[in-house]
Amino acid sequence: MNVKIGDTVRYLNAVGGGKVVRIADGIAYVDEDGFETPVLLRECVVVTPSKFETAVPKTSAKPKAVQSEKKEAPAPTQLPIIETQNGNVLNLVLGFEPTNIKALSQSSFEAYIVNDSNYYIYISISSRSDDSDSWTLRYDGLIEPNIQEFAFELQVSELAEFDRMSVQYIAFKRDRDFDMKPAGGIEFKVDTTKFAKLHCFRPNPYFDGPVLVFDIAVKDKVPAMMPELEAAHIAEGIRSKKRDVSVQERHTERAAKSKAANRQPDIIEVDLHADELLDTTAGLSPADILNLQIDRFTEVMLANQNRPGQRIVFIHGKGEGILRQAIMKELTHRFKGHDVQDASFREYGFGATQVTIKPIAREFPPKDKKSRR
């Protein structure tokens, strides 16, 4: 079908669409919420032709035939489903986009569902407050393959009723054979304070602006949302983990003392990954996790600062390098004077730093030259 001005189109290989306002040099300019987006004509699929295209032309010839045509219901437009190469795995994303990101306390939030797969998805979204056992349906409907769909708008006044969220979905295909996907569902705790924090809205490949995103299904897998834990339970888990580590360090210290004095101390390996330090990270922000990792690093350094020659390997992972930078800052200022180098690449890859403890230099006050004898 040829694309004409006034047609409503969607993009063939991207998410989005709108109304064609002008065409020039093989490019359609599509109006999306007041902004014109240039798109190649061959990348556009007509969803709704313009009213000038669908109107029945007036003619004096054969009036009876024209009248019979008017009585017939127009055939619905059948859009071709273009399947992508990797679209046979489910990727479902729920994103909240603020209508006024410069004033989050007064902004509403538009919820969009992204179906990045070759499957039709029938989905429902519900929410409730912690004080209620009854759920409120926010959205239910059928999402076409490879498309982004507006679901509902969340007002600031409704955040008090948005403490928990439940998403359920069923995947299938039409007019072709397909691999059966099990029906999925996920229920999780929503930290509503994130809707008021600018840094929680981040860029996402599915959206033009910063959004607060919840992964519903990633490569066919439902993300393992951790059960809700009270702050006291989290603190107790951290203390319990530290107690276990302290016991392990005491055993390591006793074993080291029993070895020959001329033998080089064994390497102590300290894994600073969050899943090694904590039973769960639910309710903790990235900054909280980083502080716990630095606390663990400091604890090990203080426990071994009087053991010259002791080698300690801190496994921090490659990642974005934030944890490694924080460790290097501590070694440059608080624990300066020790030998620092990258750990063995063969054993640890790029994600580990080795520290060799050096004797602590003690400073003595200068002697008064007049007191010499």
Salt bridges, closest charged atoms under 4 A:
GLU36 OE1 - ARG22 NE 3.20
GLU53 OE1 - LYS4 NZ 3.83
GLU83 OE2 - LYS173 NZ 3.15
GLU83 OE2 - ARG176 NH1 3.22
ASP130 OD2 - LYS189 NZ 2.54
GLU144 OE1 - ARG10 NH1 2.68
GLU158 OE2 - ARG138 NH1 3.10
GLU187 OE2 - ARG164 NE 3.40
ASP220 OD2 - LYS181 NZ 2.85
GLU228 OE1 - ARG164 NH1 2.73
GLU236 OE1 - ARG239 NH2 2.96
GLU236 OE2 - ARG243 NH2 3.11
GLU249 OE2 - ARG296 NH1 2.86
GLU253 OE2 - LYS257 NZ 3.60
ASP266 OD2 - LYS259 NZ 1.91
ASP271 OD1 - HIS273 ND1 2.63
GLU299 OE1 - ARG296 NH1 3.86
ASP339 OD2 - LYS358 NZ 3.14
ASP342 OD1 - ARG324 NH2 3.20
